[in-house]
Amino acid sequence: MSPPTKEFYKLLMEGKIIHGGNPVLKWMAGNVVVEKDDAENIKPTKKKSVEKIDGIVAAVMALDRCVRNAGDTGSVYDERGILFL
C-alpha cells in the first residue's frame, strides 16, 4: 500500500484529487491517519477513529491499478464481452 498511498498523497497535495464535495468521502478522509514504519513505508489506518475509511482505501487501491496498467489500451471485455450468471 505504500507506493500508491504516497502517489495519492502527492496528487492530493497538488490539488489533483477531486471528489466533487462528496460528503461521505469527506467524512472518511477525516477518519484516516497515515502510519509510517521504520522503512518509510506508509499506509492509511483508522487509529484516530473507529469510523469508516473504506472509500479512501478504495481510492488508493484504484489509483494503484491505474498506475500499474498505464499504457494498456485493451480490456478483457473487448475480447470476450461481459459474462452473465
Backbone bond lengths (Angstrom), bond angles and torsions (degrees), N, CA, C in turn:
res aa  C-N    CA-C-N  psi(-1)  N-CA   C-N-CA  omega(-1)  CA-C   N-CA-C  phi
1 M - - - 1.448 - - 1.532 112.54 -
2 S 1.312 117.64 -14.10 1.457 119.17 -174.50 1.533 114.25 -64.78
3 P 1.344 119.74 -53.28 1.471 117.89 -178.40 1.538 113.75 -59.04
4 P 1.344 119.56 -45.75 1.456 117.21 179.36 1.534 112.75 -69.01
5 T 1.329 117.75 -30.86 1.464 119.83 177.23 1.521 110.15 -66.98
6 K 1.329 117.16 -40.76 1.468 120.70 177.02 1.525 110.94 -63.88
7 E 1.338 116.60 -40.91 1.465 120.47 178.51 1.521 110.52 -66.68
8 F 1.312 117.93 -41.69 1.463 122.41 177.70 1.522 109.95 -59.77
9 Y 1.332 116.75 -45.50 1.463 121.27 179.05 1.525 111.17 -62.20
10 K 1.332 116.52 -43.06 1.470 120.80 178.58 1.523 110.50 -59.84
11 L 1.328 116.37 -47.73 1.464 120.27 179.60 1.526 111.48 -65.04
12 L 1.320 116.28 -35.97 1.458 120.63 177.56 1.525 110.54 -62.97
13 M 1.323 117.01 -45.64 1.462 121.60 -179.38 1.534 111.72 -67.62
14 E 1.331 117.33 -27.21 1.465 121.79 177.13 1.530 111.98 -82.68
15 G 1.321 116.92 -2.49 1.457 121.10 -179.54 1.518 113.60 75.44
16 K 1.325 116.54 23.57 1.462 120.60 -177.04 1.527 113.13 -99.73
17 I 1.326 117.63 -2.64 1.462 121.11 174.76 1.526 106.61 -98.18
18 I 1.314 116.43 111.20 1.455 122.37 -177.56 1.528 108.30 -117.09
19 H 1.317 116.87 122.76 1.464 119.04 179.82 1.526 112.24 -110.60
20 G 1.312 117.65 6.31 1.459 120.79 174.83 1.518 114.34 66.69
21 G 1.322 117.43 22.40 1.458 120.23 179.16 1.518 113.61 75.82
22 N 1.328 117.38 18.98 1.452 120.63 -179.27 1.527 110.06 -60.21
23 P 1.350 117.30 116.95 1.473 119.32 -175.25 1.524 113.85 -66.68
24 V 1.317 117.88 -31.68 1.471 120.24 -179.89 1.523 110.25 -70.88
25 L 1.341 117.18 -43.44 1.463 120.04 178.40 1.529 110.57 -65.66
26 K 1.318 116.75 -37.22 1.466 120.58 177.47 1.529 110.13 -63.71
27 W 1.329 116.68 -41.71 1.465 121.66 178.47 1.529 110.05 -62.99
28 M 1.341 116.37 -44.84 1.464 119.85 179.57 1.523 111.28 -64.42
29 A 1.325 117.27 -39.00 1.471 120.59 179.18 1.524 110.55 -61.81
30 G 1.327 116.53 -33.41 1.459 120.05 177.52 1.517 113.52 -70.39
31 N 1.321 117.15 -15.51 1.461 121.54 179.97 1.525 113.30 -94.56
32 V 1.330 117.66 -9.13 1.461 121.65 -173.82 1.525 111.33 -86.50
33 V 1.323 114.33 138.57 1.462 122.73 169.50 1.516 105.71 -124.78
34 V 1.326 117.36 138.68 1.463 120.79 177.27 1.519 107.67 -96.49
35 E 1.324 114.81 123.22 1.458 122.12 -178.19 1.522 109.32 -101.77
36 K 1.344 116.44 136.52 1.468 121.38 -179.45 1.522 109.15 -118.96
37 D 1.341 115.85 138.52 1.467 119.51 176.49 1.533 109.92 -100.27
38 D 1.316 116.57 -176.72 1.469 121.34 -177.46 1.517 113.25 -64.53
39 A 1.348 117.55 -24.42 1.461 121.67 -179.41 1.534 112.07 -90.70
40 E 1.345 116.54 13.14 1.470 122.36 -179.91 1.530 113.31 68.37
41 N 1.332 117.82 16.24 1.454 121.05 173.08 1.524 108.02 -78.27
42 I 1.322 116.77 142.44 1.457 120.29 179.11 1.525 109.93 -125.21
43 K 1.334 115.22 155.76 1.455 120.91 176.20 1.525 108.38 -155.94
44 P 1.323 116.55 149.47 1.464 119.45 176.75 1.529 110.31 -76.22
45 T 1.321 116.27 136.19 1.465 121.60 175.92 1.528 108.15 -135.91
46 K 1.304 115.69 172.72 1.460 119.70 175.98 1.524 110.39 -117.93
47 K 1.325 115.80 46.56 1.465 121.13 178.81 1.519 112.27 -66.05
48 K 1.323 116.73 -26.50 1.463 120.97 -178.52 1.524 111.62 -81.75
49 S 1.320 117.20 -21.15 1.457 120.98 -171.89 1.530 109.53 -150.32
50 V 1.307 115.59 153.82 1.471 119.81 174.15 1.525 110.37 -94.15
51 E 1.326 116.88 2.36 1.459 121.89 -178.78 1.528 110.74 -79.04
52 K 1.307 116.53 175.12 1.462 124.12 -173.93 1.533 113.38 -72.03
53 I 1.358 115.11 144.65 1.468 122.33 171.63 1.525 109.99 -131.69
54 D 1.328 117.05 12.02 1.464 122.49 -172.16 1.526 113.62 -57.13
55 G 1.317 118.12 -38.02 1.463 120.83 -179.25 1.515 112.25 -64.87
56 I 1.312 116.90 -38.45 1.468 121.18 178.58 1.526 109.54 -69.35
57 V 1.329 116.92 -44.55 1.472 120.66 178.29 1.528 109.52 -61.48
58 A 1.323 117.83 -41.71 1.467 121.22 178.44 1.525 110.86 -63.18
59 A 1.328 117.46 -38.79 1.466 120.77 178.41 1.532 110.84 -65.54
60 V 1.328 116.90 -40.81 1.473 121.15 177.70 1.529 109.89 -64.11
61 M 1.324 116.72 -42.90 1.465 120.39 179.82 1.532 111.16 -66.95
62 A 1.320 117.24 -37.86 1.466 120.59 177.81 1.527 110.39 -65.93
63 L 1.323 116.91 -40.01 1.463 120.50 176.88 1.525 110.14 -62.05
64 D 1.321 116.92 -40.40 1.462 120.81 177.66 1.528 110.84 -58.54
65 R 1.330 117.47 -45.45 1.470 120.70 179.30 1.523 110.80 -63.68
66 C 1.320 117.47 -38.92 1.470 120.56 178.56 1.520 111.08 -63.36
67 V 1.324 116.46 -44.11 1.462 120.61 -179.21 1.526 110.24 -66.19
68 R 1.324 117.01 -43.98 1.470 120.64 -179.07 1.519 112.42 -65.61
69 N 1.320 117.47 -30.87 1.460 121.18 -176.60 1.521 113.00 -104.23
70 A 1.317 117.16 16.42 1.465 120.86 179.32 1.517 109.53 -59.53
71 G 1.305 116.46 130.76 1.452 121.08 179.36 1.512 113.75 93.97
72 D 1.331 117.44 -17.25 1.464 119.50 175.87 1.523 108.22 -69.70
73 T 1.291 116.40 129.20 1.466 119.53 -178.58 1.514 112.76 -106.84
74 G 1.309 117.16 -14.25 1.455 120.30 -176.78 1.514 112.50 -97.83
75 S 1.296 114.70 167.32 1.445 122.52 177.09 1.525 108.25 -137.81
76 V 1.302 116.57 147.36 1.456 119.81 176.46 1.525 110.26 -60.01
77 Y 1.313 117.35 -28.67 1.463 121.18 -179.44 1.522 112.11 -72.73
78 D 1.338 118.04 -22.42 1.448 121.17 174.99 1.530 110.80 -68.18
79 E 1.318 116.17 -32.36 1.459 121.24 -176.55 1.528 113.48 -87.46
80 R 1.327 117.40 -42.83 1.462 118.80 -173.04 1.520 114.40 -118.85
81 G 1.317 118.04 -10.19 1.455 119.99 -177.47 1.519 112.07 78.95
82 I 1.326 116.53 -175.71 1.459 121.95 -178.89 1.526 109.16 -89.93
83 L 1.319 115.42 135.31 1.470 120.73 177.04 1.518 109.59 -92.92
84 F 1.295 116.89 137.29 1.457 121.93 178.32 1.511 109.44 -112.83
85 L 1.291 116.74 139.63 1.474 121.86 178.17 1.511 109.78 -101.49
